[in-house]
Structures are given as C-alpha cells and as structure tokens.
Amino acid sequence: MMNFEKRTGPDFGAAAPVYPAAEVPEWYRDAKLGFFVHWGLYSVPAWAVQHGPGVNIPTEDAYAWHQYAEWYGNTVRIAGSPTWERHQELYGPGTSYEDLADLWDASAFDADAFVGELVSAGAKYIVPTTKHHEGFCLWGTGTTGFNAVARGPRRDLIAEFHDATRRAGAKFGVYYSGALDWHVSDFPAIESDTDLFRYRRNDEHFSRFAAAQLEELVERFSPDLLWNDIEWPDGGKGAEEYGVAALLSRYFGAVPHGVVNDRWGVPYHGFLTREYTHIDEIIPKPWESTRGLGYSFGYNSAEDTRHTLSGPDLIRMLVDVVSKNGNLLINVGPDAQGRIPELQRQTMRELGDWLRDNGSAVYGTRPWIRFGEETGAPRRYTTSAAGVHVHALDPGVGTVVLPNELAQGEARWADGSPAERETAADGTVSVRLPAALRTAPVASLTVAP
C-alpha cells in the first residue's frame, strides 16, 4: 500500500498556498481506537473476490479481482472480471451499478444501537463514509440528487450517525473521497495504480464541487476528524478560496480541536495513515493503522471465519499498533439493511471485553523507549503516568520476562493484584502469570516507576 504523505504535487513554486498551523491534538493521540464504517451502494451486492491465505492474485489482475467490496462500482466495469460476471447473473445486463441506489433498503438501521455496539467495543471516535468513490452521498446534500435522502434509504444517514455518536460521547469524524467520484466522471475503469491517479477529474468545476460538499459536511456536523481519501483534485490545490489550504483553514477555524489525515496530495497533513500494513518500528509522528476486520472495508458476504480477524487477533493488533505510537482505525462493514454481520460483531465484542479490563494500559498511553521484544515470548510496551505497561502477547507461556530497566519496579496486574516475581540464575527477572490470565489474548501488567 502506498504512503500518501509522499504525494505532494503539483509544485506551485513561489505561488504556493499557505497552510494552517495545526498540530495533531491530544484527544486523538489519547483515543487509540476508532471505528470506520464503510456503508454505501456497494453494500447491496456486498461482494468481492475472496482473498486470504492460499489465494494468489497476479499483480496485473489486482483491480479486476479487487479485494475491496466498496470498489464494486469500478470492478463491475471491467468486462469479464468475476464481479462483472456475477453482476450480469444477479441483476441482468440492463442494470447499472448506480441503479442499485433504488434497491438499497436501510430499514434495519438503528443509529443509536449501531453506535452503541462500536462504543461498547472500545471506540473513542467513529468515522462513517459520507461519500465513497462511487459518488453516492449519505447525507442530504444540495450538490447532487445522487444521495441517500433522495434515493434508496431516503434518510440522512450521516445526520443519524452524527447525532447518535454525539449522544454516546464519542468523537465524530467523516470519511470523504476527495479526488475520485465515478458518478460525475467519464473515464475508463481503473485497472492499475497508475490509472488510480490518471483517471480522475482535476478541473476547476469538479474542484469547486468537491469543496462545496466538504464545506457542507463541516458546516452541518463540525466533525472532529476529516479523513480524506485518494488525494484532492489538482485544480483545488492552489491558493484558490475553494482550494485545500483555504478549506482546511476554515475547518480549523470552525473546529479548533479538529484533526486531518495525510491523503490530500499537498505538503500539509495531520496524522499519517497506513492501510493493511504491518509496521515494525515506532513511528515518531502520530499515525493510524487502518483495515477491515476481513480483507475488505465494505461488507463482503463471501467472507467467513477464514478471512476475518478473530477477537484475539484484533486485540494483539491494537496493542502492537499502540506500542508503536499509532491509533487503530478498524472497520466494520454493515449489510445493506444497516446490520453489523454477526461474524464482525463477535470479534468486536471480544475486543470490548478485553478493553474493559485492560483499557488503562492502552488509552492515553505513549510509546516507551522501545516498542517491545521479539526474542522469547513476544511483548509490547506502552507508558502512562501509572508506569510502564508490559503486554504479554503469548500468555500461555506462563511467564513474562521483565526488561532490565523494569526489573526492580513494583509490578501489578490489571486488577491491581501484585505480580509474583522470579529471578533466574543469570539475573533475569520474570513474573508468573495467574492461571486465569494464561488463556487471555494479551496479559497486561503495569510496572510503577
């Protein structure tokens, strides 16, 4: 996956715009866990080619056999692709992807119950897709009739998400596809990473259109977080009043505590993003790891337990990311009716149960002098005012070796009980795990300074 902070063109030279001075706020760094919600027209067919262990997709076929269900609107236009074949069989050759808007029934969606599940799973911020690359807006926009109020659900889904998230006490963010909008474009299907940046509009008209949509979202919802995707149209990257620099200046003026990501294609960004990527070191700048619970963000009905993170897998991923100075933005993909599939729900609930006991070793923490140890039983470290938190990623081993720097500190488990120490002949200090913790996904203890 590409790193978007490295894409910063075009070069305006002396006429370059002035970007706002805004740091990544402490609330975001403290939050550690957010939930993406990918929901759109793609949730109606809810399908993509299954990826995973044992599946080898040649690079040249990666877009025709795309793993992301939310890319259905592109993949279905690649004649002969598995998605194209399935679409012909299910809907017939006379049904376009955009016709699915009138088949979208979101009648089972209960925003308070949905958001409640995310908050119960540990979410501190929630980021629904307001408009993905397909161009279908999930709020009552005045910019296009291709939206969820005028068609399909006939509801302002983003307003419902926003209100429920505020009621639940979590931060609210918006995902917005800045430079890709297939509904108002007339390009061939994207079939390579090169096409991803070639087949998109960069003209002034589209730049103004995108700016108007983003400003609607800011004015209506005052989002705590702006998560832009696949850059911004080049025609809106200069010093224009509808350009990125001006948009972000107005955003921070309206939401001083706000934060943005790095996917704008300009020399300014907030936190870095890493998508479906394992990071093997502490990144000094605030960053965010994002992925779906399966191999897709949008709901893929073809995925099963073979393709989906288990609760223990997700817990270990969260601890690993946080130990390296990151947040985890994990995605839930509801079905078209607005229900969280049971497979995803089970993983989320296991995460929430673990965080209720161990959240103080995750939320509000910062990296230690190193992220962890790979030799012996794997461990990860985080720090807070309470001390250094040692996370045993394989509690079944039965013991946790303390690093030399912590060997003399007072160690306690998450429930406050003291850790039982052992000193080996070579001076190595370990703590013995209580029997109840040896079956936990991760066992965490705190060593006081």
Helices and strands as residue ranges (DSSP letters): G 4-6, G 13-15, H 26-31, E 33-37, G 41-43, G 59-61, G 69-71, H 72-75, H 82-91, G 98-103, H 111-120, E 125-131, H 157-168, E 171-177, G 182-184, H 193-198, H 204-221, E 225-229, G 234-236, H 244-254, E 259-260, E 272-275, E 287-292, H 311-323, E 326-332, H 342-358, G 359-361, E 372-373, E 379-384, E 387-392, G 395-397, E 399-401, G 404-406, E 410-413, E 420-423, E 429-432, G 435-437, E 443-448
